[in-house]
Amino acid sequence: LPSGNYNIVIEVRNKNNELLKEKKIFFQRSNPKSTPLLISDDYLNSFVAQMDRKELDEAIKSIEPISTNIEINFAKNQLKGKEGELMRQYFYNFWITRNPLNPEEEWSTYAKRVTTTNKLFSTGIKKGFTTDRGRIYLKYGKPNTRSEIKSEPSSYPYEIWHYYRVENFSNKRFVFYS
């Protein structure tokens, strides 16, 4: 939970859903590392409002490689629930936390990377952003070097991607094989 004032509400109800007992406990939380919960209707007049349901589903699926674990779980629940307004609000809030001044530009830049990823790594049955190479490409960008080994005795075809710097690591390599 982000920093703020909260109430824990505990209710006891019978099988007819009648309230038997209720207890409220107030508490304050200080968590400077957490992002704030964004609940607003700003998304109604934003780029998200123009997206149709299929486009919104696809967009939410495509942001998984750059999402936190909490965001991934929330997104999966939104996709299961199929509640259009909550999905729009989630998607807008996702981008506004990354660029509060221009979330649409941030999404547009990322959407171009998704299009490139789909062109490079899509298969007959998978979108490029769902493949291992696509996920790494979206998360860390284009590798500094890329070695493709298509035929080598006693091994499957494989690729090695090398990044000079990834987050806190130097000389990070990813190996992909078919």
Secondary structure as the mmCIF struct_conf table of DSSP 4:
data_model
#
loop_
_struct_conf.conf_type_id
_struct_conf.id
_struct_conf.beg_label_comp_id
_struct_conf.beg_label_asym_id
_struct_conf.beg_label_seq_id
_struct_conf.end_label_comp_id
_struct_conf.end_label_asym_id
_struct_conf.end_label_seq_id
BEND BEND1 SER A 3 SER A 3
STRN STRN1 GLY A 4 ARG A 13
TURN_TY1_P TURN_TY1_P1 LYS A 15 ASN A 16
STRN STRN2 LEU A 19 ARG A 29
TURN_TY1_P TURN_TY1_P2 PRO A 32 LYS A 33
BEND BEND2 SER A 34 SER A 34
HELX_LH_PP_P HELX_LH_PP_P1 THR A 35 LEU A 37
BEND BEND3 ASP A 41 ASP A 41
HELX_RH_3T_P HELX_RH_3T_P1 ASP A 42 ASN A 45
BEND BEND4 SER A 46 SER A 46
HELX_RH_3T_P HELX_RH_3T_P2 PHE A 47 GLN A 50
HELX_RH_AL_P HELX_RH_AL_P1 ARG A 53 SER A 62
TURN_TY1_P TURN_TY1_P3 ILE A 63 ILE A 63
HELX_RH_3T_P HELX_RH_3T_P3 GLU A 64 ILE A 66
BEND BEND5 SER A 67 SER A 67
HELX_RH_AL_P HELX_RH_AL_P2 ASN A 69 GLY A 81
TURN_TY1_P TURN_TY1_P4 LYS A 82 LYS A 82
HELX_RH_AL_P HELX_RH_AL_P3 GLY A 84 ARG A 98
BEND BEND6 PRO A 100 LEU A 101
HELX_RH_AL_P HELX_RH_AL_P4 PRO A 103 PHE A 121
BEND BEND7 GLY A 124 LYS A 126
HELX_RH_3T_P HELX_RH_3T_P4 GLY A 128 THR A 130
BEND BEND8 THR A 131 THR A 131
HELX_RH_AL_P HELX_RH_AL_P5 ASP A 132 TYR A 140
BEND BEND9 LYS A 142 LYS A 142
BEND BEND10 ASN A 144 ASN A 144
STRN STRN3 THR A 145 ILE A 149
STRN STRN4 GLU A 152 GLU A 152
TURN_TY1_P TURN_TY1_P5 PRO A 153 SER A 154
STRN STRN5 SER A 155 SER A 155
STRN STRN6 TYR A 158 VAL A 166
TURN_TY1_P TURN_TY1_P6 GLU A 167 ASN A 168
STRN STRN7 PHE A 169 TYR A 177
#
